[in-house]
Amino acid sequence: MTPENPASIDPDEGLRDRLADTVAANATFDGWTQTAIIHAAQGLGLSEGEAERLFPAGPLGIVEYVSSRADQRTVADMEAAGVAGMKVRDRIRSAVRIRLERHGGERDAARRALSLLALPLNAALGLKLLYRTVDAMWYAAGDTSVDFNFYTKRATLAGVYSATLLYWLNDRTEGGQGTWDFLDRRLDDVMRIEKIKSQVRAWPGARTRAGAVRR
């Protein structure tokens, strides 16, 4: 399954990009609001009607567009770096780091976007965008699972990515080293849990008992 690419056949991609980039650049001050869209459109010489045509869903539409575009660019960077050939831990680490380091945008703008998505009416979109992001990461990392592992891998990465994103938003260490150290600790936790699960499955009689429970 390949990640969605809504801009691949979009004749207005260039114009849509410029408007989205302008809103994102000013989101630190104006937030992700309809007023911000109007100001951005005016700065680009567009009418308010043109901005509405490009993003009929308004601010949420721009947030979704920017997020999906960042996913696409993350996939391209991961494929160029040969991430799929790395060990699993290194794949996840590289995926999260590429997404935040290269395509996370300005921290204040990202923080305001998360605040918008955290509103009850927007929570479903926030979850959808999170799923798209981790699904794109696993796709670029070479994941071909179709069984239950498909879901567990994405749930695990969603937890690691979300926690690291929140840390990154407030990280002021040089080069963001605090974030990458935090990411390493979260990955250590995941690998430790996976090791314990493997040991439990290897216990004598564990499979027999598990089969009896399922029956």
VOVEXDO-459796 format. One line per field, with one value per residue (C-alpha): x, y, z; residue number from 0; residue in one letter. Coordinates in pm, 1 decimal. Each point is the difference from the previous one (the first is absolute). Layout:
N
px <- c(X / ...)
py <- c(Y / ...)
pz <- c(Z / ...)
resi <- c(NUM / ...)
resn <- c(a / ...)
***
This chain:
215
px <- c(0.0 / 145.4 / -61.4 / -254.0 / 126.0 / -283.1 / 224.1 / 131.8 / -274.5 / -81.8 / 23.7 / 3.8 / 280.5 / 242.6 / -254.5 / -131.6 / 355.1 / 68.2 / -319.9 / 56.5 / 361.6 / -97.6 / -265.0 / 243.0 / 272.6 / -236.0 / -171.3 / 234.4 / -168.4 / -341.5 / -67.7 / -176.4 / -306.6 / -219.9 / 145.6 / 348.0 / -115.3 / -145.8 / 323.1 / 209.6 / -220.9 / 24.6 / 376.6 / 5.5 / -241.1 / -281.3 / -364.9 / -172.7 / -210.5 / 313.6 / 134.4 / -331.8 / 11.4 / 348.8 / -85.0 / -378.1 / 47.5 / 174.9 / 276.8 / -48.8 / 36.2 / 334.0 / 120.3 / -93.9 / 169.8 / 322.2 / 6.1 / -60.0 / 265.2 / 248.2 / -78.8 / 74.7 / 327.5 / 95.7 / -59.8 / 214.1 / 284.1 / -19.8 / 12.7 / 294.5 / 183.8 / -62.1 / -178.6 / -173.6 / 336.7 / 73.4 / -74.5 / -353.5 / 106.6 / 203.2 / -290.3 / -232.6 / 262.4 / 79.3 / -368.2 / -86.7 / 313.3 / -50.0 / -365.4 / 75.9 / 340.1 / -77.7 / -377.6 / -126.8 / -21.9 / 25.7 / -58.6 / -248.1 / -200.0 / 0.7 / -107.3 / -294.4 / -97.4 / -2.2 / -210.6 / -251.9 / -10.5 / -41.0 / -339.9 / -280.8 / -150.8 / 339.5 / 130.7 / -103.4 / 204.0 / 296.7 / -10.6 / -35.5 / 305.1 / 201.5 / -92.7 / 94.1 / 338.2 / 97.3 / -140.9 / 213.3 / 306.8 / -48.3 / -67.4 / 328.3 / 174.5 / -90.1 / -279.5 / -201.9 / -195.1 / -365.0 / -83.5 / -54.9 / 358.0 / -116.2 / -204.5 / 236.8 / 290.0 / -199.8 / -131.6 / 353.9 / 139.0 / -294.1 / 88.2 / 370.7 / -59.0 / -266.4 / 213.6 / 307.0 / -199.8 / -120.9 / 355.5 / 130.6 / -249.2 / 167.8 / 358.0 / 253.8 / 316.5 / 269.0 / -79.7 / -308.1 / 220.8 / -240.8 / -270.3 / 217.3 / 111.8 / -366.4 / -79.3 / 276.8 / -143.3 / -346.7 / 145.1 / 188.1 / -333.6 / -163.5 / 284.3 / -3.4 / -373.2 / 42.1 / 278.9 / -217.5 / -287.6 / 233.5 / 123.4 / -356.0 / -96.9 / 304.3 / -100.5 / -85.3 / -373.9 / -64.7 / -138.3 / -210.3 / -154.9 / -58.1 / -173.7 / -217.3 / -106.1 / -94.0 / -210.8)
py <- c(0.0 / 335.1 / 322.4 / 240.7 / 268.0 / 249.2 / 247.4 / -243.8 / 87.2 / 347.0 / 268.4 / 266.4 / -163.3 / 290.5 / 260.4 / -221.3 / -46.4 / 373.3 / 77.4 / -282.9 / 104.2 / 361.3 / -96.0 / -238.2 / 264.6 / 246.6 / -255.7 / 91.4 / 341.3 / -44.3 / -362.3 / -239.9 / 217.9 / 130.9 / 344.4 / -141.8 / -146.4 / 335.1 / 182.5 / -262.0 / 16.0 / 378.0 / -20.3 / -231.0 / 217.8 / -254.2 / 73.4 / -145.2 / -210.4 / -149.3 / -97.2 / -167.4 / -190.6 / -128.6 / -95.9 / -31.6 / -158.0 / 314.4 / -14.2 / -371.7 / -66.8 / 178.8 / -187.1 / -328.9 / 100.9 / 104.5 / -322.4 / -223.2 / 184.1 / -44.7 / -373.1 / -19.3 / 183.8 / -219.5 / -312.0 / 139.9 / 83.9 / -340.4 / -180.0 / 213.8 / -84.2 / -373.1 / -23.5 / -325.7 / -176.8 / 93.9 / -192.5 / 51.7 / 229.1 / 216.5 / 14.8 / 142.4 / 239.1 / 129.0 / 34.0 / 208.6 / 211.0 / 74.3 / 91.0 / 244.7 / 131.2 / 68.8 / 26.2 / 98.1 / 368.4 / 280.4 / -123.7 / 273.3 / -61.5 / -375.2 / 61.0 / 212.4 / -266.6 / -265.7 / 224.8 / 37.7 / -376.2 / -63.1 / 169.8 / -256.7 / 71.5 / -45.7 / -299.5 / -250.7 / 187.3 / 9.3 / -377.5 / -46.1 / 215.5 / -186.2 / -332.2 / 126.5 / 113.1 / -325.1 / -205.9 / 198.3 / -50.0 / -376.8 / -13.7 / 177.3 / -220.4 / -303.9 / -145.9 / -261.1 / -152.7 / -79.1 / -179.8 / 137.3 / 131.4 / 263.5 / 165.1 / -57.1 / 153.2 / 311.2 / 29.0 / -30.8 / 260.4 / 231.3 / -6.2 / 59.9 / 273.1 / 183.1 / 4.2 / 115.0 / 269.6 / 144.5 / 0.1 / 161.2 / 285.4 / 119.0 / -108.6 / 282.4 / -210.8 / 58.8 / -183.7 / -147.4 / -258.6 / -21.3 / -121.5 / -268.9 / -120.2 / -14.5 / -197.2 / -248.3 / -55.1 / -64.4 / -248.4 / -170.7 / -40.5 / -148.0 / -242.9 / -107.0 / -74.5 / -193.2 / -203.8 / -86.6 / -98.8 / -228.4 / -161.4 / -59.9 / -161.0 / -227.8 / -132.4 / -373.0 / -44.8 / 366.6 / -72.7 / -285.5 / 217.1 / 283.7 / -242.6 / -131.9 / 354.5 / 79.4 / -316.5)
pz <- c(0.0 / -101.2 / 190.8 / -138.1 / -235.0 / -51.9 / -183.4 / -263.5 / -253.1 / 131.2 / -272.1 / 272.2 / 196.1 / -35.8 / 102.4 / 277.7 / 129.2 / 6.0 / 186.9 / 250.3 / 53.2 / 60.2 / 255.1 / 170.6 / 11.4 / 167.7 / 225.9 / 284.4 / 12.0 / -165.1 / 88.6 / -236.8 / -51.9 / -277.9 / 61.5 / -57.7 / -330.6 / -109.1 / 86.5 / -178.8 / -309.2 / -7.6 / 26.9 / -302.5 / -196.2 / 20.6 / 62.2 / 303.9 / -237.4 / -155.9 / 342.2 / 82.4 / -329.8 / 77.3 / 358.4 / 38.4 / 344.6 / 122.1 / 262.8 / 66.6 / -371.3 / -2.3 / 308.9 / -165.9 / -324.2 / 172.7 / 203.7 / -302.9 / -199.0 / 284.8 / -1.5 / -371.6 / 40.5 / 294.9 / -208.8 / -282.6 / 240.0 / 167.6 / -332.1 / -113.2 / 323.1 / -38.7 / 333.8 / -100.5 / 9.7 / 361.6 / 319.4 / 130.5 / 284.3 / -239.2 / -244.8 / 263.8 / 132.1 / -348.1 / -90.4 / 305.3 / -27.4 / -370.6 / 57.4 / 281.8 / -101.9 / -365.1 / -24.0 / 343.9 / -88.7 / 253.5 / 353.6 / 92.2 / -317.7 / 67.6 / 359.5 / -116.3 / -254.0 / 271.4 / 221.4 / -282.9 / -57.7 / 372.8 / 3.0 / 41.4 / -341.5 / -167.7 / 194.3 / -268.3 / -260.3 / 237.2 / 37.9 / -374.1 / -69.4 / 264.3 / -159.6 / -345.6 / 128.8 / 170.5 / -287.4 / -246.5 / 220.4 / 16.0 / -373.3 / -71.3 / 256.6 / -211.2 / 211.8 / -189.3 / 289.7 / -60.2 / 324.3 / 350.9 / -3.3 / -249.3 / 274.4 / 291.0 / -190.4 / -76.8 / 354.4 / 136.8 / -238.2 / 69.9 / 369.7 / -60.6 / -256.6 / 204.0 / 314.6 / -190.2 / -181.0 / 329.9 / 135.9 / -320.3 / 28.2 / 320.1 / -66.8 / 6.5 / 9.0 / -260.4 / -320.7 / 165.2 / 169.8 / 292.3 / -237.3 / -155.5 / 343.1 / 105.2 / -316.9 / 79.6 / 347.8 / -139.2 / -249.0 / 282.7 / 180.2 / -310.2 / -64.9 / 365.5 / -17.5 / -324.7 / 156.1 / 298.5 / -229.3 / -196.4 / 319.9 / 120.7 / -331.0 / 32.1 / 343.8 / -1.9 / -34.7 / -76.4 / -345.9 / 129.3 / 269.4 / -247.9 / -236.4 / 281.1 / 92.1 / -360.2 / -19.5)
resi <- c(0 / 1 / 2 / 3 / 4 / 5 / 6 / 7 / 8 / 9 / 10 / 11 / 12 / 13 / 14 / 15 / 16 / 17 / 18 / 19 / 20 / 21 / 22 / 23 / 24 / 25 / 26 / 27 / 28 / 29 / 30 / 31 / 32 / 33 / 34 / 35 / 36 / 37 / 38 / 39 / 40 / 41 / 42 / 43 / 44 / 45 / 46 / 47 / 48 / 49 / 50 / 51 / 52 / 53 / 54 / 55 / 56 / 57 / 58 / 59 / 60 / 61 / 62 / 63 / 64 / 65 / 66 / 67 / 68 / 69 / 70 / 71 / 72 / 73 / 74 / 75 / 76 / 77 / 78 / 79 / 80 / 81 / 82 / 83 / 84 / 85 / 86 / 87 / 88 / 89 / 90 / 91 / 92 / 93 / 94 / 95 / 96 / 97 / 98 / 99 / 100 / 101 / 102 / 103 / 104 / 105 / 106 / 107 / 108 / 109 / 110 / 111 / 112 / 113 / 114 / 115 / 116 / 117 / 118 / 119 / 120 / 121 / 122 / 123 / 124 / 125 / 126 / 127 / 128 / 129 / 130 / 131 / 132 / 133 / 134 / 135 / 136 / 137 / 138 / 139 / 140 / 141 / 142 / 143 / 144 / 145 / 146 / 147 / 148 / 149 / 150 / 151 / 152 / 153 / 154 / 155 / 156 / 157 / 158 / 159 / 160 / 161 / 162 / 163 / 164 / 165 / 166 / 167 / 168 / 169 / 170 / 171 / 172 / 173 / 174 / 175 / 176 / 177 / 178 / 179 / 180 / 181 / 182 / 183 / 184 / 185 / 186 / 187 / 188 / 189 / 190 / 191 / 192 / 193 / 194 / 195 / 196 / 197 / 198 / 199 / 200 / 201 / 202 / 203 / 204 / 205 / 206 / 207 / 208 / 209 / 210 / 211 / 212 / 213 / 214)
resn <- c(m / t / p / e / n / p / a / s / i / d / p / d / e / g / l / r / d / r / l / a / d / t / v / a / a / n / a / t / f / d / g / w / t / q / t / a / i / i / h / a / a / q / g / l / g / l / s / e / g / e / a / e / r / l / f / p / a / g / p / l / g / i / v / e / y / v / s / s / r / a / d / q / r / t / v / a / d / m / e / a / a / g / v / a / g / m / k / v / r / d / r / i / r / s / a / v / r / i / r / l / e / r / h / g / g / e / r / d / a / a / r / r / a / l / s / l / l / a / l / p / l / n / a / a / l / g / l / k / l / l / y / r / t / v / d / a / m / w / y / a / a / g / d / t / s / v / d / f / n / f / y / t / k / r / a / t / l / a / g / v / y / s / a / t / l / l / y / w / l / n / d / r / t / e / g / g / q / g / t / w / d / f / l / d / r / r / l / d / d / v / m / r / i / e / k / i / k / s / q / v / r / a / w / p / g / a / r / t / r / a / g / a / v / r / r)
***
